[in-house]
Amino acid sequence: MSKPEIDNDGFQKVKSKRVSRNKPTKIPSRDIQFDKIDIEIDVDKTIQRINCAIDDLRLSSYLEDVKNSVSSILKERKLIEIVCLGLGHIAECNISKYQLALLLCLKDHCIKMASISTKPALVTLRQLLSELRKQSSSSKLTENQMVQYIFREYRKYQTTDQQLCKAADEMHFRAKSYYDYLHHSRRYKEINAEFKGKGERSVEETARMVGFKMPHEPKP
C-alpha cells in the first residue's frame, strides 16, 4: 500500500477512485395544461358570512382604532367616495371577506357614497353589452347602432368627481330594465325551442278531446 499524502498543514489527502463530472441537469419538458373550472358560489351563504364578519369587527377594538385613525386623518374634510381597487375572492378567501367587512363598516361610519371595486352603472353596462353580443348577428359589436347609443348615454350621464348627475339613477334603472327585458326574452326563446314538442295540440284540439266546444261554435 502506498503511503498517504500529507499536506503542509498535516492533513491527509483523500483521492477519489472515480472522477466526477458535472453533468447538466436536464428536466424533461412538459406541456402543462390548466383546466378552467367554473366555481359555483352560494350567494346567500356568502352574504351570511360577510354579515358575520361585520358583526365580529363591530365587537372588536380594532375597528374602533381604525375609525379613530381615519377620523383624525380626515378631520373636517368632506369625503365623497371610497374607491377600492380590488378585494379578491370574497366567497373563498377569509382575508378578502374581512377586508370587505371592514370597508362596509367604514362606509357606514364616515361616507355618504361608496364605490366598491366597480360602480353599479358599469356592471349594468357590461351586462348589456354581453347580452347584445349574444343576440347580434354582426361580428363587430361597435357597428351596432344600439351599442353606440348606449355608450353615448353612458358617457352623458356618467358621474364624476366634478359632476354629480341627478338623472344618473334614473338612467341606470332604465338600462337595468332594458337588460332584464333582453335577457328574459332570449331565455324564453331558448326554453320554448328546447321543450316545445312538434306534436303540440292547439286549444281547439284539446277542447274536442275532453268533449268541450269553442266559444265561437254554435250550441245545439
Buried (B, 14 or more C-beta within 10 A) or exposed (E): EEEEEEEEEEEEEEEEEEEEEEEEEEEEEEEEEEEEEEEEEEEEEBEEBBEEBBEEBEEEEEBEEBBEEEEEEEEEEEEEBBEEEEBEEBBEEEEBBBBBBBBBBBBEEEBEEBBBBEBEBEEBBEBBBEBBEEEBEEEEBEEBEBBEEBEEBBEEBBBEEEEEEEEBEEBBEBBBEBBEEBBEEEEEEEEEEEEEEEEEEEEEEEBBEEEEEEEEEEEE
